[in-house]
Amino acid sequence: MDREEMSNQENYCFDVGGYLIIRGVLTRQELNACNQALDQGGRTDGMLGWHAPLREPFRELLIHPVLVWYLNQICGYGFRLALEPMLIGDGAGDAVGRLAGGNEPMDVARAYFYQNGRRICQGVRAIWALAGVNEGDGGFVLVPSSHKSNVETPEDMLTGRNDMGLTFQPTLKAGDLLLCGETVLQGMRPWKGKGPQRLLSYSYAGRAAIQSHGTGPQTNQEESPEWMAELTSAQRAVLYKPGYETTYPPPTVDSDGETCRIEKDKELIHPSIYIKDPNSTIDEKEFYFWNLCGYLVLRNVMTPEHLRRANEAIDHFEDKIVVGKELSGGSKSLAGTGRPLLGGLLQLPKPYCDPFREIIAHPAVVQRMNWMGGSGFRCGGPTAFCAVKGTSGHSLHDSNEPLYPPMGNFFHNGRSYTQAITVAWQLRDVTEADGGFACVPGSHKAKYRMPPVFAAATTIWDW
């Protein structure tokens, strides 16, 4: 690489989304070598142990210079291979299944950390695209920003029964490298593309992070000295050595404060002080979406009659609309005319003020504001944005870095503390092609400054 560190844009993207796509890493010669070896090998795993020369392309990918350069900065120096390479997708028989990952409950051996300017991602999955993946092809999917989720993933999200519009299928060209944090919610969906799906996955762990037992016959049984036979089962369990089939997952020792016992199923015991409040009125899927993305869309809150009266009021005072400043911030893609605004909605004469006064304390909003930031919130004067075709866009702003507590976002003791919330009422239908409001999901928890180029970004997740 011709630079010492990842760019601010790369750092921001991985911090916000939990993944990064490095385009065109493999040469045509490297691609051909891998695909020809797979054709001849006839298997979907074990490539590092194949006979020469079939194994060589996969051993070279193991320590590809570009991959190593990024892993040193994302995982930290001293990373190691956690899982040997394998093909994922239809050919490996895992085209459909539950999503895996998420950050709650936290697995410290796989989690993402950032402190005092230093990032450590304990687990990274490196996926090499040996063939292209187009939009709508299916296959590998992920949920951006889920590597820092503070909320347990809803069951419907895991099964794919209701993904709440959160799953994202990366589009890749042959030779691209996808780096994905292990705690990013991820999995496979049915393959719909032309030809076989060829995604080759390597999993890497940070230094001292134990994510699985090793491979080979030497990992079948943990060796122990004779004197350990004199100990109790709980004492022996606490002295286990990691890296063996019998010790991963590690033994589970439980206690009632008086005696210890060994649990047979090895399920994690990690008590929480939190107890879900059945009277909280919080919809758990909404809370998950809010914590993950930083925004929430409520459908059909206004009645058709309410919408009619609100639009009629704005049309009636069309001559009061003021064209404000051009807000593109110098961006060519956002350039246009100034934004038309109609202020003073609460002070309009009767009955035109009524539809706007009625939503100051709308029950659907108040209910959610109480769990988003707590009661005691206040509302500033509402303004109607009356954009017409050609109105300029507004450069992206805010985010979470640098931190400003009066407008910040925090999660503490099971509660959301969002200090400033914009409530936008959509009075006309809008499609993705129409423009208008846009945001970067997950950026409310960013630990890196937003790159200037993102201020005029037109594509959110294709980085």
C-alpha positions in Angstrom: 0.0 0.0 0.0 1.2 3.5 -0.8 -0.1 5.0 2.5 0.4 4.3 6.2 -3.1 4.3 7.5 -6.7 3.8 6.5 -8.3 7.0 5.3 -10.8 8.9 7.4 -13.5 7.8 5.0 -12.6 4.1 5.4 -12.5 4.4 9.2 -15.8 6.2 9.2 -17.5 3.6 7.0 -16.2 0.6 9.0 -17.1 2.3 12.3 -20.6 3.2 11.1 -21.5 0.2 9.0 -19.3 -2.6 10.3 -18.0 -3.6 6.9 -15.8 -2.3 4.1 -15.5 -3.2 0.4 -12.1 -2.9 -1.2 -12.5 -3.0 -4.9 -10.4 -4.8 -7.5 -7.9 -6.4 -5.1 -7.3 -9.6 -7.0 -5.7 -9.7 -10.5 -7.2 -11.7 -13.3 -4.3 -14.2 -12.8 -5.1 -14.6 -9.1 -8.8 -15.1 -9.9 -8.2 -17.7 -12.5 -5.8 -19.6 -10.2 -8.4 -19.8 -7.4 -11.3 -20.7 -9.6 -9.4 -23.4 -11.5 -8.2 -24.9 -8.2 -11.8 -25.0 -6.9 -13.0 -26.7 -10.1 -10.3 -29.4 -9.8 -10.5 -29.7 -6.0 -14.2 -30.4 -6.0 -14.8 -29.4 -2.4 -15.9 -26.3 -0.5 -13.4 -26.3 2.4 -10.0 -27.6 3.5 -8.2 -25.7 0.8 -5.1 -25.0 2.8 -4.5 -28.7 3.2 -5.0 -29.7 -0.5 -2.1 -31.1 -2.3 0.2 -28.8 -4.3 -0.3 -26.9 -6.5 -4.1 -26.6 -5.8 -3.6 -25.3 -2.3 -1.2 -22.5 -3.2 -3.7 -19.9 -4.4 -5.6 -20.1 -1.1 -2.4 -20.0 1.0 -1.4 -16.8 -0.9 -4.8 -15.3 -0.1 -4.3 -16.1 3.6 -1.6 -13.4 3.8 -2.4 -11.3 0.8 -0.6 -7.9 1.3 -3.7 -5.8 0.9 -5.7 -8.0 3.4 -2.8 -8.0 5.9 -2.5 -4.2 5.7 -6.2 -3.7 6.5 -6.3 -6.4 9.2 -3.4 -4.8 11.0 -5.5 -1.6 11.4 -8.9 -3.1 12.0 -7.9 -6.1 14.3 -4.6 -4.8 15.5 -1.2 -6.4 15.1 -1.0 -10.0 16.1 -4.2 -11.2 14.4 -4.5 -14.8 13.4 -6.6 -17.1 11.3 -9.6 -18.3 13.3 -11.5 -20.4 10.7 -10.0 -21.9 7.6 -11.2 -20.8 4.2 -14.5 -22.2 2.9 -16.9 -21.4 0.1 -20.2 -19.9 1.4 -23.5 -20.0 -0.4 -25.4 -22.5 -2.5 -22.5 -24.7 -3.2 -21.7 -25.1 0.5 -25.4 -26.0 1.4 -25.9 -22.9 3.5 -28.1 -20.8 1.1 -30.8 -20.3 3.7 -30.7 -20.1 7.4 -30.7 -17.9 10.5 -28.6 -14.8 10.5 -25.7 -14.9 12.9 -23.9 -12.1 14.8 -25.3 -9.1 16.5 -23.7 -7.5 19.5 -26.2 -8.4 22.3 -25.4 -10.3 24.3 -21.8 -9.2 23.7 -19.2 -11.8 22.9 -16.0 -10.1 23.9 -13.9 -12.4 21.7 -15.7 -11.1 18.6 -16.8 -7.6 19.6 -15.9 -4.1 18.3 -14.2 -1.6 20.6 -13.1 2.0 20.2 -11.4 4.0 22.9 -9.0 6.9 23.0 -8.5 7.0 19.2 -7.7 3.2 19.0 -10.0 0.7 17.3 -9.9 -3.1 17.9 -12.3 -5.4 16.1 -11.8 -8.8 17.7 -13.2 -10.7 14.7 -13.2 -10.0 11.0 -14.5 -12.0 8.2 -12.7 -11.6 4.9 -14.8 -12.6 1.9 -13.2 -12.8 -1.5 -15.5 -12.5 -4.5 -14.2 -15.0 -7.0 -17.3 -14.2 -9.2 -19.5 -11.2 -9.5 -22.6 -10.6 -7.3 -25.1 -8.1 -8.8 -27.9 -6.3 -7.1 -30.8 -8.6 -6.4 -28.7 -11.8 -6.8 -29.1 -12.8 -3.2 -26.5 -14.8 -1.4 -24.5 -13.1 1.4 -26.4 -10.4 3.3 -25.7 -8.3 6.3 -27.3 -5.8 8.6 -25.3 -2.5 8.6 -24.4 -1.0 12.0 -25.4 -4.2 13.9 -21.8 -4.7 15.1 -22.5 -2.0 17.8 -26.1 -2.9 18.6 -27.1 -2.6 22.2 -30.4 -4.4 21.8 -31.1 -8.1 21.4 -32.0 -9.0 17.7 -35.7 -9.8 17.2 -36.4 -13.4 16.3 -38.1 -12.4 13.1 -34.9 -10.7 12.0 -32.8 -13.8 12.6 -35.1 -16.0 10.6 -35.7 -13.5 7.8 -39.5 -13.7 8.3 -39.5 -9.9 8.8 -36.2 -8.1 8.2 -37.7 -4.7 8.7 -36.0 -3.5 5.6 -32.6 -3.7 7.3 -30.8 -6.5 5.5 -28.3 -5.4 2.8 -26.8 -7.5 0.0 -23.4 -6.1 -1.1 -22.9 -6.0 -4.9 -19.4 -7.2 -5.7 -17.2 -7.7 -8.8 -14.9 -10.6 -9.2 -11.7 -9.7 -7.3 -13.3 -7.5 -4.7 -12.6 -8.0 -1.0 -15.4 -7.6 1.6 -14.2 -7.1 5.2 -17.0 -7.7 7.7 -16.9 -7.5 11.5 -17.9 -10.8 13.2 -20.6 -9.1 15.3 -22.3 -7.7 12.2 -25.5 -9.6 11.8 -25.0 -11.7 8.6 -26.1 -14.7 6.8 -27.1 -16.2 3.5 -30.2 -15.9 1.3 -31.2 -17.9 -1.7 -29.0 -17.4 -4.7 -30.7 -15.9 -7.8 -27.8 -14.9 -9.9 -26.5 -16.4 -13.1 -23.9 -19.2 -12.7 -22.5 -20.5 -9.4 -22.0 -18.3 -6.4 -18.3 -18.1 -5.5 -17.6 -16.3 -2.2 -14.5 -17.5 -0.4 -14.6 -16.8 3.4 -11.6 -16.6 5.8 -12.2 -15.6 9.4 -9.6 -13.8 11.5 -9.3 -13.1 15.2 -7.5 -10.4 17.1 -4.6 -11.2 19.4 -5.6 -13.4 22.4 -9.2 -13.7 21.1 -10.4 -17.3 21.4 -13.3 -17.9 19.1 -13.2 -21.7 18.4 -11.1 -24.8 19.0 -8.3 -25.5 16.6 -8.1 -28.2 14.0 -6.3 -31.5 13.8 -6.1 -34.6 16.0 -4.1 -32.8 18.7 -7.2 -30.8 19.6 -9.4 -33.8 20.3 -8.6 -34.1 24.0 -7.1 -31.7 26.5 -4.0 -33.1 28.3 -3.8 -32.6 32.0 -1.2 -33.6 34.7 -2.0 -36.4 37.1 -2.4 -34.2 40.2 -5.5 -32.6 38.6 -7.4 -35.9 39.2 -7.3 -35.0 42.9 -9.4 -31.8 42.3 -13.2 -31.4 42.2 -14.9 -31.2 38.9 -15.5 -27.5 39.4 -11.8 -26.9 40.2 -10.7 -28.8 37.1 -13.2 -26.9 34.9 -11.8 -23.6 36.0 -8.3 -24.7 35.1 -9.3 -25.7 31.6 -7.0 -24.9 28.6 -8.6 -23.3 25.6 -8.2 -24.6 22.1 -9.6 -28.1 22.5 -12.9 -29.7 21.3 -13.6 -30.6 25.0 -13.0 -27.0 26.2 -14.8 -25.0 23.5 -17.3 -23.8 24.3 -15.6 -23.6 27.7 -17.1 -25.5 30.7 -19.9 -23.7 32.5 -19.5 -23.5 36.3 -22.5 -22.2 38.2 -23.0 -21.5 41.9 -25.8 -20.7 44.3 -23.2 -19.0 46.6 -22.8 -22.1 48.7 -21.9 -24.9 46.3 -20.6 -25.2 42.7 -21.9 -27.4 39.9 -21.0 -28.1 36.2 -23.7 -27.5 33.7 -23.9 -30.1 31.0 -25.2 -28.0 28.1 -22.3 -25.4 28.3 -24.7 -22.5 27.6 -23.3 -19.2 28.7 -24.3 -17.9 32.1 -24.1 -14.2 32.3 -26.9 -12.7 34.5 -28.2 -9.3 33.6 -29.5 -6.8 36.1 -32.1 -5.7 33.6 -35.6 -7.0 33.7 -37.9 -6.3 30.8 -40.8 -4.1 31.8 -44.1 -5.5 30.4 -45.7 -2.1 31.1 -43.2 0.0 29.2 -45.4 0.3 26.1 -42.2 -0.1 24.0 -42.5 -2.1 20.8 -39.3 -4.2 20.9 -38.8 -4.2 17.1 -39.1 -0.4 17.1 -36.6 -0.1 19.9 -34.1 -2.4 18.0 -34.6 -0.4 14.8 -34.1 2.9 16.6 -31.0 1.8 18.5 -29.5 0.3 15.3 -30.3 3.0 12.7 -31.0 6.2 14.6 -34.4 6.9 13.0 -37.9 5.4 12.9 -40.7 5.6 10.4 -44.3 5.3 11.7 -46.8 4.5 9.0 -50.3 5.9 8.6 -50.3 8.1 11.7 -52.2 11.0 10.1 -55.7 10.3 8.8 -56.7 11.3 5.2 -58.8 14.1 6.6 -55.9 15.4 8.7 -53.7 15.3 5.6 -56.3 17.2 3.6 -56.6 20.0 6.1 -52.8 20.4 6.5 -52.2 20.6 2.7 -55.1 22.9 2.3 -53.6 25.3 4.9 -50.2 25.3 3.1 -51.8 25.9 -0.3 -53.9 28.7 1.2 -50.8 30.6 2.4 -48.7 29.9 -0.6 -47.9 33.6 -0.9 -46.3 33.5 2.5 -43.7 30.9 1.5 -40.2 32.3 1.6 -37.4 30.9 -0.5 -34.4 30.5 1.7 -30.7 30.0 1.1 -29.2 27.5 -1.3 -28.0 24.7 1.0 -25.9 22.4 -1.2 -22.6 23.5 0.4 -20.9 23.8 -2.9 -21.8 20.2 -4.0 -22.6 19.9 -7.7 -24.9 16.9 -7.1 -27.0 18.8 -4.6 -27.1 22.2 -6.3 -30.3 23.9 -7.1 -32.6 26.8 -6.0 -33.1 27.8 -2.4 -35.4 25.9 -0.1 -39.0 27.3 0.1 -40.2 27.5 3.7 -43.5 28.3 5.4 -43.0 29.2 9.1 -45.4 30.3 11.8 -47.7 27.3 11.4 -49.0 27.5 14.9 -49.9 31.2 14.6 -52.0 30.8 11.4 -55.6 32.0 11.7 -58.2 29.5 12.5 -58.9 26.9 11.2 -55.6 26.7 9.3 -53.5 26.4 12.4 -55.5 23.5 13.7 -53.9 20.6 11.8 -50.4 21.7 13.0 -51.4 22.3 16.6 -53.0 18.9 16.7 -49.6 17.2 16.1 -47.7 19.1 18.7 -48.5 16.4 21.3 -49.7 13.6 19.1 -50.1 10.4 21.2 -48.1 8.3 18.8 -45.2 10.7 19.0 -45.4 11.4 22.8 -45.4 7.6 23.5 -42.2 7.1 21.6 -40.5 10.4 22.7 -40.7 9.2 26.2 -38.6 6.1 25.6 -36.4 7.7 23.0 -35.2 10.4 25.3 -37.4 10.6 28.4 -40.2 12.9 29.4 -39.6 16.7 29.7 -39.0 17.2 26.0 -40.0 20.4 24.4 -41.0 21.4 20.8 -39.7 24.3 18.8 -41.8 26.1 16.2 -42.7 23.8 13.3 -41.8 24.8 9.7 -43.2 23.4 6.4 -40.6 22.5 3.8 -42.3 23.2 0.5 -39.6 22.0 -2.0 -40.4 22.1 -5.7 -38.5 20.3 -8.5 -35.0 21.7 -8.7 -34.8 22.8 -5.0 -31.2 22.3 -3.8 -30.3 19.4 -1.4 -28.9 20.0 2.0 -25.4 18.8 2.8 -25.4 16.1 5.5 -24.7 17.4 8.9 -24.6 16.4 12.6 -23.6 12.8 13.3 -22.0 11.9 16.7 -18.4 13.1 16.3 -17.3 15.5 17.6 -19.5 14.7 20.6 -22.0 17.4 21.7 -24.1 16.1 24.6 -27.0 18.5 24.2 -27.6 16.8 20.8 -26.0 13.5 21.5 -27.2 9.9 21.6 -26.5 7.5 24.5 -27.6 4.1 25.6 -27.4 3.5 29.4 -29.0 1.0 31.7 -31.5 -0.2 29.1 -32.6 3.3 28.2 -32.2 5.4 25.1 -31.0 8.9 25.7 -31.4 10.9 22.5 -31.1 14.5 23.3 -32.5 16.1 20.1 -35.1 14.4 17.8 -36.5 15.7 14.6 -40.2 14.8 14.0 -41.0 15.1 10.3 -44.6 14.7 9.1 -44.9 13.6 5.4 -47.8 15.5 3.8 -47.3 14.1 0.3 -46.2 10.7 -1.0 -42.5 10.5 -1.8 -40.4 7.9 -3.5 -36.7 7.2 -3.4 -36.3 8.8 -6.9 -37.9 12.0 -5.7 -35.1 13.1 -3.4 -35.7 14.8 -0.1 -34.7 13.6 3.3 -31.7 11.3 3.5 -29.5 10.0 6.3 -26.7 7.6 7.1 -28.2 4.8 9.2 -26.0 4.0 12.3 -24.1 7.4 12.2 -25.7 8.4 15.5 -23.1 6.1 17.1 -20.1 7.1 14.9 -16.7 7.5 16.6 -15.0 9.0 13.6 -15.7 12.4 12.0 -17.9 12.3 8.9 -15.7 12.6 5.8 -16.4 15.8 3.8 -17.2 13.7 0.7 -20.2 12.2 2.5 -21.9 15.6 2.9 -23.0 15.2 -0.7 -23.2 11.4 -0.9 -26.0 10.1 -3.1 -25.4 6.4 -2.3 -25.5 5.4 1.4 -24.2 1.9 1.8 -22.2 1.1 -1.3 -18.8 1.9 0.1 
